[in-house]
Amino acid sequence: MEKLLQKFINIVNIINENIGKAAAWLTGILVVLVCGRVLGRMIFDSEPVWLPELEWHLFAMIFLLGAGYTLKHDKHVRVDLFYAKFPEKDKALVDLVGALLFLIPWCCLIIYVSYDYALGSFKILEGSPNPNGLPFRFIVKSTITIGASLLLLQALAMVANSVLTLKYKTAKEN
């Protein structure tokens, strides 16, 4: 059982690591677009309609696709009054309870709601309502479901890791 859980954890970690690194490249593209948009507005006193839309789409994709990566590296927002000083087993218990009570149900809810939202958009090949806006709005809407699924996978890996820590590892005091 231990080997199976560890294999699952490793696979999920590899998936979120690679997708997170790919999403990080979108940040560089976003910076270039924002700088180009500012320069274009200063020089030409205008901007294309699709450019701010593309910026928002990239920002959403960075956030959504990077959520699992952020959880994997424990860089998500946490109100950390006591957790940092907890022994390893206590941290694992907090992670286990938090994931089971809050994170996993929340991810499932987002996946459930966003799936139909994205599917409806895909069926009509939804684009921007703005003239000269971006086509393929269904791509960014699908990213909601994909990002929540990646976060759910990482939450399940966190649960598996917490179970392994609680069952097999000795507690280390910090």
Protein Blocks (a to p, Z undefined) as FASTA:
>chain_A
ZZmmmmmmmmmmmmmmmmmmmmmmmmmmmmmmmmmmmmmmmmnopacfklmmmmmmmmmm
mmmmmmmmmmmnopaccddfklmmpcfklmmmmmmmmmmmmmmmmmmmmmmmmmmmmmmm
mmnopacfbghiaehklmmmmmmmmmmmmmmmmmmmmmmmmmmmmmmpccddZZ
